[in-house]
Amino acid sequence: MIDARADMRRLAVESLDREREHFEAGDPSAIMRAMRICADFDLSMPAWLAHAFIAASDQVNAHKAKSWDDVLGAPHPKGKHLAAMRKKRDKGFAAWLAVTVAHEQHGRPIGEALFAEVGKELALNKTLVSELYYERKAKYEKT
């Protein structure tokens, strides 16, 4: 029997490990993403996250940082369009899933024709479907 909750919790812990790697590589926004994972899955904060948040909070409370963005990173990359980011977030999984199902269950070759067909279903152009598919493929599929 599949224990979906246990699988989700395991994936959450793996996601926390990736966020720690991002944080250690210099990405302060990993703190907020990791806190969200803990909140979503009722997980205790790992020590690295607690220390990182306390250090960031101390910078703000001691008036050494001008804003939370200074210690946690800006919420969105400069110059990015929020509408485009929302579209990618909202339709990315659906594009990956539609292409994957068409390929794996129906034997359809992955390529421009399939991307165009999925794009028509999701009101996206084939180039964006291709981009979304390969981004999610890298994220969801272990190779």
N, CA, C and O of each residue as an XYZ file, in Angstrom:
572
protein
N       0.837     -1.183      0.000
C       0.000      0.000      0.000
C       0.884      1.249      0.000
O       1.892      1.302      0.704
N       0.503      2.242     -0.784
C       1.270      3.468     -0.885
C       0.874      4.397      0.256
O      -0.309      4.656      0.477
N       1.869      4.891      0.973
C       1.625      5.855      2.046
C       1.988      7.237      1.514
O       3.131      7.678      1.630
N       0.997      7.917      0.929
C       1.231      9.207      0.278
C       1.774     10.237      1.257
O       2.661     11.016      0.905
N       1.261     10.252      2.470
C       1.725     11.237      3.454
C       3.207     11.030      3.758
O       3.967     11.995      3.845
N       3.614      9.773      3.918
C       5.027      9.492      4.192
C       5.887      9.890      2.995
O       6.981     10.428      3.166
N       5.392      9.624      1.777
C       6.134     10.014      0.582
C       6.276     11.527      0.492
O       7.348     12.035      0.162
N       5.200     12.244      0.785
C       5.234     13.706      0.741
C       6.200     14.253      1.788
O       6.947     15.194      1.521
N       6.181     13.667      2.959
C       7.088     14.108      4.028
C       8.544     13.866      3.630
O       9.410     14.706      3.875
N       8.806     12.701      3.011
C      10.164     12.398      2.554
C      10.612     13.407      1.508
O      11.745     13.887      1.544
N       9.717     13.726      0.575
C      10.042     14.721     -0.443
C      10.274     16.091      0.181
O      11.137     16.844     -0.271
N       9.509     16.417      1.216
C       9.689     17.692      1.911
C      11.069     17.757      2.559
O      11.749     18.780      2.478
N      11.478     16.672      3.197
C      12.803     16.634      3.828
C      13.892     16.762      2.765
O      14.882     17.461      2.976
N      13.718     16.098      1.633
C      14.678     16.241      0.530
C      14.717     17.687      0.028
O      15.784     18.211     -0.293
N      13.553     18.321     -0.036
C      13.490     19.722     -0.463
C      14.226     20.617      0.529
O      14.902     21.564      0.128
N      14.100     20.323      1.814
C      14.844     21.089      2.825
C      16.342     20.946      2.625
O      17.090     21.911      2.779
N      16.778     19.743      2.281
C      18.206     19.523      2.016
C      18.672     20.377      0.835
O      19.758     20.956      0.876
N      17.845     20.456     -0.223
C      18.205     21.282     -1.387
C      18.233     22.759     -1.016
O      19.104     23.502     -1.470
N      17.276     23.184     -0.187
C      17.260     24.589      0.229
C      18.490     24.907      1.065
O      19.035     26.007      0.974
N      18.932     23.950      1.881
C      20.165     24.172      2.652
C      21.350     24.354      1.697
O      22.194     25.223      1.910
N      21.408     23.540      0.657
C      22.481     23.683     -0.333
C      22.430     25.054     -0.999
O      23.464     25.693     -1.198
N      21.218     25.504     -1.343
C      21.076     26.834     -1.955
C      21.533     27.923     -0.986
O      22.230     28.861     -1.372
N      21.130     27.783      0.276
C      21.524     28.774      1.286
C      23.037     28.803      1.450
O      23.646     29.872      1.479
N      23.636     27.631      1.555
C      25.091     27.556      1.739
C      25.846     28.063      0.521
O      27.006     28.464      0.626
N      25.185     28.047     -0.647
C      25.795     28.568     -1.866
C      25.582     30.078     -2.003
O      26.003     30.684     -2.988
N      24.919     30.683     -0.995
C      24.773     32.131     -0.997
C      23.396     32.666     -1.344
O      23.249     33.865     -1.578
N      22.385     31.812     -1.383
C      21.026     32.253     -1.709
C      20.228     32.444     -0.422
O      19.720     31.469      0.132
N      20.104     33.690      0.070
C      19.386     33.907      1.326
C      17.882     33.645      1.220
O      17.228     33.411      2.237
N      17.326     33.681      0.006
C      15.886     33.425     -0.132
C      15.539     31.971      0.187
O      14.366     31.636      0.356
N      16.543     31.115      0.268
C      16.312     29.721      0.653
C      15.754     29.628      2.068
O      15.075     28.658      2.404
N      16.035     30.627      2.896
C      15.508     30.630      4.265
C      13.979     30.632      4.239
O      13.341     29.822      4.911
N      13.404     31.536      3.467
C      11.944     31.628      3.413
C      11.319     30.391      2.760
O      10.283     29.903      3.211
N      11.948     29.892      1.705
C      11.403     28.687      1.061
C      11.435     27.507      2.024
O      10.487     26.724      2.081
N      12.519     27.378      2.779
C      12.641     26.281      3.737
C      11.627     26.430      4.868
O      11.056     25.440      5.325
N      11.400     27.666      5.323
C      10.401     27.886      6.367
C       9.015     27.486      5.866
O       8.215     26.926      6.617
N       8.737     27.773      4.603
C       7.441     27.399      4.015
C       7.287     25.879      3.989
O       6.211     25.361      4.289
N       8.340     25.172      3.636
C       8.291     23.708      3.614
C       7.986     23.181      5.014
O       7.155     22.288      5.178
N       8.658     23.731      6.016
C       8.412     23.295      7.399
C       6.962     23.556      7.795
O       6.323     22.710      8.420
N       6.448     24.717      7.432
C       5.063     25.055      7.771
C       4.077     24.149      7.031
O       3.094     23.686      7.609
N       4.347     23.903      5.760
C       3.448     23.058      4.959
C       3.325     21.640      5.504
O       2.245     21.051      5.477
N       4.430     21.097      5.997
C       4.466     19.683      6.373
C       4.614     19.466      7.879
O       4.926     18.365      8.332
N       4.385     20.531      8.644
C       4.445     20.446     10.097
C       5.770     19.828     10.561
O       5.805     18.945     11.419
N       6.852     20.325      9.964
C       8.182     19.851     10.312
C       8.860     20.858     11.233
O       8.674     22.066     11.085
N       9.631     20.367     12.166
C      10.446     21.258     12.987
C      11.542     21.845     12.107
O      12.036     21.198     11.184
N      11.906     23.074     12.413
C      12.990     23.690     11.661
C      14.285     22.951     11.950
O      14.617     22.717     13.112
N      15.024     22.580     10.906
C      16.344     22.012     11.169
C      17.248     23.104     11.759
O      16.985     24.295     11.590
N      18.292     22.693     12.436
C      19.174     23.650     13.119
C      19.726     24.708     12.162
O      19.782     25.886     12.517
N      20.135     24.306     10.954
C      20.707     25.287     10.025
C      19.706     26.395      9.719
O      20.083     27.561      9.605
N      18.425     26.030      9.585
C      17.390     27.003      9.252
C      17.120     27.923     10.436
O      16.991     29.136     10.268
N      17.034     27.350     11.626
C      16.815     28.172     12.819
C      17.944     29.182     12.982
O      17.690     30.358     13.242
N      19.177     28.736     12.831
C      20.334     29.638     12.961
C      20.316     30.720     11.893
O      20.590     31.886     12.176
N      19.994     30.332     10.673
C      19.967     31.298      9.565
C      18.883     32.344      9.781
O      19.107     33.533      9.556
N      17.702     31.900     10.220
C      16.618     32.861     10.452
C      16.948     33.782     11.616
O      16.707     34.986     11.535
N      17.490     33.240     12.689
C      17.859     34.067     13.839
C      18.903     35.101     13.429
O      18.805     36.266     13.815
N      19.892     34.689     12.659
C      20.930     35.634     12.213
C      20.326     36.737     11.348
O      20.673     37.908     11.502
N      19.428     36.366     10.444
C      18.772     37.360      9.587
C      17.918     38.299     10.424
O      17.955     39.516     10.242
N      17.156     37.733     11.333
C      16.293     38.527     12.200
C      17.110     39.487     13.068
O      16.726     40.642     13.256
N      18.227     39.008     13.589
C      19.099     39.852     14.403
C      19.620     41.048     13.601
O      19.745     42.150     14.134
N      19.922     40.825     12.322
C      20.396     41.922     11.463
C      19.332     43.006     11.328
O      19.642     44.197     11.370
N      18.080     42.589     11.164
C      16.975     43.549     11.034
C      16.712     44.228     12.378
O      16.594     45.452     12.439
N      16.621     43.450     13.446
C      16.306     43.999     14.766
C      17.396     44.924     15.304
O      17.110     45.841     16.074
N      18.635     44.686     14.903
C      19.753     45.533     15.343
C      19.953     46.728     14.408
O      20.910     47.488     14.555
N      19.039     46.883     13.443
C      19.096     48.000     12.484
C      20.380     47.982     11.654
O      20.892     49.031     11.262
N      20.887     46.791     11.396
C      22.055     46.638     10.534
C      21.645     46.354      9.100
O      22.442     46.517      8.176
N      20.398     45.926      8.913
C      19.845     45.691      7.576
C      18.697     46.666      7.377
O      17.884     46.885      8.275
N      18.646     47.240      6.199
C      17.611     48.235      5.901
C      16.228     47.598      5.770
O      15.226     48.197      6.161
N      16.177     46.376      5.216
C      14.897     45.700      5.026
C      15.106     44.193      5.086
O      16.232     43.697      5.066
N      13.987     43.484      5.161
C      14.051     42.022      5.142
C      14.660     41.530      3.832
O      15.335     40.501      3.807
N      14.422     42.263      2.747
C      15.010     41.872      1.459
C      16.532     41.802      1.550
O      17.157     40.981      0.878
N      17.131     42.658      2.378
C      18.589     42.663      2.516
C      19.120     41.364      3.125
O      20.235     40.943      2.817
N      18.328     40.737      3.982
C      18.809     39.525      4.661
C      18.167     38.246      4.149
O      18.710     37.159      4.345
N      17.005     38.363      3.489
C      16.324     37.173      2.982
C      16.275     37.131      1.459
O      15.778     36.168      0.876
N      16.783     38.160      0.827
C      16.756     38.222     -0.626
C      15.448     38.826     -1.111
O      14.422     38.761     -0.433
N      15.506     39.410     -2.290
C      14.304     39.977     -2.887
C      13.357     38.839     -3.253
O      13.812     37.763     -3.640
N      12.046     39.058     -3.137
C      11.112     37.979     -3.417
C      11.096     37.553     -4.886
O      10.765     36.407     -5.191
N      11.444     38.450     -5.787
C      11.453     38.135     -7.213
C      12.689     38.750     -7.849
O      13.104     39.842     -7.461
N      13.280     38.071     -8.817
C      14.457     38.626     -9.486
C      14.136     39.960    -10.157
O      13.062     40.139    -10.731
N      15.069     40.876    -10.076
C      14.893     42.189    -10.694
C      14.688     42.035    -12.201
O      15.394     41.273    -12.863
N      13.721     42.762    -12.723
C      13.462     42.752    -14.158
C      12.519     41.653    -14.623
O      12.162     41.612    -15.801
N      12.110     40.768    -13.733
C      11.184     39.696    -14.113
C       9.754     40.227    -14.086
O       9.403     41.054    -13.245
N       8.950     39.749    -15.000
C       7.551     40.149    -15.068
C       6.719     39.148    -14.270
O       6.771     37.942    -14.510
N       5.954     39.672    -13.319
C       5.182     38.801    -12.436
C       4.156     37.972    -13.203
O       3.943     36.804    -12.878
N       3.517     38.557    -14.213
C       2.513     37.805    -14.977
C       3.152     36.601    -15.671
O       2.570     35.516    -15.687
N       4.326     36.782    -16.236
C       5.029     35.679    -16.902
C       5.461     34.626    -15.881
O       5.388     33.427    -16.153
N       5.905     35.068    -14.722
C       6.307     34.130    -13.675
C       5.099     33.328    -13.181
O       5.208     32.127    -12.934
N       3.943     34.000    -13.038
C       2.717     33.305    -12.618
C       2.296     32.267    -13.644
O       1.909     31.153    -13.292
N       2.373     32.639    -14.915
C       1.972     31.713    -15.979
C       2.850     30.460    -15.940
O       2.347     29.342    -16.053
N       4.152     30.649    -15.780
C       5.052     29.499    -15.713
C       4.744     28.634    -14.496
O       4.754     27.405    -14.572
N       4.470     29.293    -13.377
C       4.155     28.541    -12.162
C       2.833     27.804    -12.310
O       2.727     26.628    -11.965
N       1.837     28.497    -12.821
C       0.498     27.923    -12.902
C       0.365     26.827    -13.953
O      -0.401     25.882    -13.763
N       1.085     26.937    -15.038
C       0.901     25.984    -16.141
C       2.069     25.021    -16.339
O       1.988     24.100    -17.152
N       3.148     25.232    -15.599
C       4.335     24.399    -15.771
C       4.103     22.928    -15.507
O       4.494     22.076    -16.305
N       3.462     22.626    -14.378
C       3.215     21.226    -14.041
C       2.266     20.591    -15.047
O       2.479     19.457    -15.476
N       1.209     21.327    -15.428
C       0.234     20.791    -16.391
C       0.906     20.484    -17.727
O       0.602     19.466    -18.348
N       1.809     21.344    -18.172
C       2.515     21.113    -19.440
C       3.390     19.864    -19.338
O       3.363     19.009    -20.223
N       4.157     19.763    -18.267
C       5.026     18.592    -18.079
C       4.193     17.315    -18.029
O       4.534     16.320    -18.669
N       3.101     17.346    -17.267
C       2.273     16.159    -17.113
C       1.635     15.754    -18.441
O       1.631     14.572    -18.786
N       1.103     16.707    -19.182
C       0.446     16.395    -20.456
C       1.435     15.788    -21.447
O       1.109     14.813    -22.125
N       2.626     16.347    -21.536
C       3.639     15.815    -22.455
C       4.074     14.426    -21.993
O       4.198     13.508    -22.804
N       4.302     14.277    -20.706
C       4.749     12.993    -20.150
C       3.716     11.894    -20.386
O       4.067     10.795    -20.815
N       2.449     12.182    -20.109
C       1.385     11.194    -20.301
C       1.262     10.834    -21.786
O       1.157      9.658    -22.137
N       1.274     11.844    -22.649
C       1.164     11.575    -24.093
C       2.315     10.700    -24.574
O       2.127      9.835    -25.431
N       3.495     10.922    -24.028
C       4.669     10.143    -24.438
C       4.655      8.735    -23.836
O       4.781      7.742    -24.553
N       4.502      8.663    -22.519
C       4.637      7.374    -21.835
C       3.423      6.462    -22.011
O       3.579      5.247    -22.131
N       2.230      7.025    -22.027
C       1.037      6.188    -22.091
C       0.483      6.046    -23.497
O      -0.239      5.091    -23.785
N       0.807      6.975    -24.366
C       0.242      6.929    -25.715
C       1.311      6.825    -26.800
O       0.995      6.846    -27.989
N       2.581      6.713    -26.391
C       3.656      6.500    -27.348
C       3.967      7.672    -28.262
O       4.626      7.499    -29.287
N       3.507      8.849    -27.909
C       3.753     10.017    -28.748
C       5.205     10.465    -28.603
O       5.718     10.539    -27.486
N       5.866     10.762    -29.709
C       7.247     11.248    -29.604
C       7.276     12.671    -29.037
O       6.431     13.508    -29.357
N       8.262     12.911    -28.199
C       8.421     14.253    -27.639
C       9.085     15.126    -28.685
O      10.186     14.830    -29.150
N       8.408     16.201    -29.051
C       8.938     17.101    -30.063
C       7.971     18.238    -30.335
O       6.989     18.420    -29.614
N       8.254     18.996    -31.375
C       7.481     20.195    -31.674
C       5.989     19.934    -31.860
O       5.161     20.720    -31.399
N       5.639     18.835    -32.533
C       4.215     18.549    -32.769
C       3.474     18.342    -31.451
O       2.373     18.861    -31.266
N       4.070     17.593    -30.546
C       3.432     17.348    -29.249
C       3.388     18.637    -28.427
O       2.380     18.923    -27.781
N       4.464     19.409    -28.447
C       4.477     20.678    -27.714
C       3.395     21.616    -28.260
O       2.741     22.319    -27.489
N       3.208     21.631    -29.559
C       2.175     22.487    -30.161
C       0.783     22.023    -29.737
O      -0.078     22.846    -29.426
N       0.563     20.709    -29.723
C      -0.741     20.165    -29.334
C      -1.054     20.487    -27.873
O      -2.154     20.932    -27.545
N      -0.082     20.260    -27.012
C      -0.278     20.564    -25.591
C      -0.458     22.073    -25.412
O      -1.273     22.518    -24.605
N       0.299     22.838    -26.161
C       0.167     24.289    -26.086
C      -1.225     24.759    -26.445
O      -1.759     25.676    -25.822
N      -1.810     24.134    -27.449
C      -3.169     24.496    -27.859
C      -4.151     24.206    -26.719
O      -5.044     25.007    -26.444
N      -3.979     23.056    -26.058
C      -4.848     22.685    -24.936
C      -4.709     23.648    -23.759
O      -5.685     23.942    -23.070
N      -3.485     24.137    -23.534
C      -3.220     24.979    -22.356
C      -3.150     26.470    -22.686
O      -2.860     27.287    -21.812
N      -3.414     26.821    -23.939
C      -3.340     28.224    -24.393
C      -1.930     28.791    -24.206
O      -1.750     29.901    -23.706
N      -0.935     27.998    -24.622
C       0.469     28.406    -24.567
C       1.086     28.159    -25.929
O       0.591     27.337    -26.700
N       2.178     28.875    -26.235
C       2.859     28.570    -27.490
C       3.784     27.366    -27.279
O       4.172     27.048    -26.156
N       4.123     26.708    -28.391
C       4.888     25.454    -28.299
C       6.270     25.663    -27.696
O       6.801     24.766    -27.041
N       6.857     26.833    -27.909
C       8.182     27.109    -27.345
C       8.113     27.143    -25.825
O       8.983     26.595    -25.148
N       7.074     27.789    -25.285
C       6.919     27.849    -23.834
C       6.611     26.463    -23.276
O       7.118     26.106    -22.213
N       5.799     25.682    -23.966
C       5.510     24.316    -23.509
C       6.807     23.508    -23.440
O       7.042     22.785    -22.472
N       7.631     23.632    -24.453
C       8.912     22.930    -24.475
C       9.777     23.353    -23.285
O      10.349     22.514    -22.589
N       9.862     24.646    -23.070
C      10.655     25.173    -21.956
C      10.127     24.663    -20.623
O      10.898     24.211    -19.776
N       8.815     24.736    -20.437
C       8.202     24.284    -19.189
C       8.390     22.782    -18.991
O       8.662     22.323    -17.882
N       8.244     22.025    -20.071
C       8.416     20.578    -19.983
C       9.833     20.231    -19.514
O      10.007     19.455    -18.574
N      10.831     20.804    -20.167
C      12.212     20.449    -19.824
C      12.621     20.961    -18.440
O      13.420     20.321    -17.757
N      12.083     22.104    -18.026
C      12.355     22.587    -16.662
C      11.801     21.604    -15.632
O      12.489     21.231    -14.683
N      10.551     21.192    -15.832
C       9.923     20.278    -14.886
C      10.535     18.890    -14.969
O      10.675     18.211    -13.952
N      10.897     18.466    -16.160
C      11.534     17.153    -16.330
C      12.782     17.088    -15.451
O      13.008     16.110    -14.738
N      13.580     18.143    -15.517
C      14.797     18.186    -14.708
C      14.461     18.193    -13.216
O      15.207     17.642    -12.406
N      13.346     18.814    -12.857
C      12.969     18.929    -11.461
C      12.348     17.633    -10.908
O      12.666     17.215     -9.795
N      11.465     17.006    -11.691
C      10.683     15.879    -11.189
C      11.266     14.504    -11.485
O      11.047     13.558    -10.729
N      12.006     14.392    -12.581
C      12.478     13.076    -12.988
C      13.921     12.868    -12.575
O      14.781     13.712    -12.829
N      14.173     11.765    -11.953
C      15.533     11.413    -11.573
C      16.174     10.716    -12.767
O      15.658      9.718    -13.270
N      17.306     11.254    -13.213
C      17.985     10.626    -14.352
C      19.298     10.029    -13.941
O      20.004      9.459    -14.773
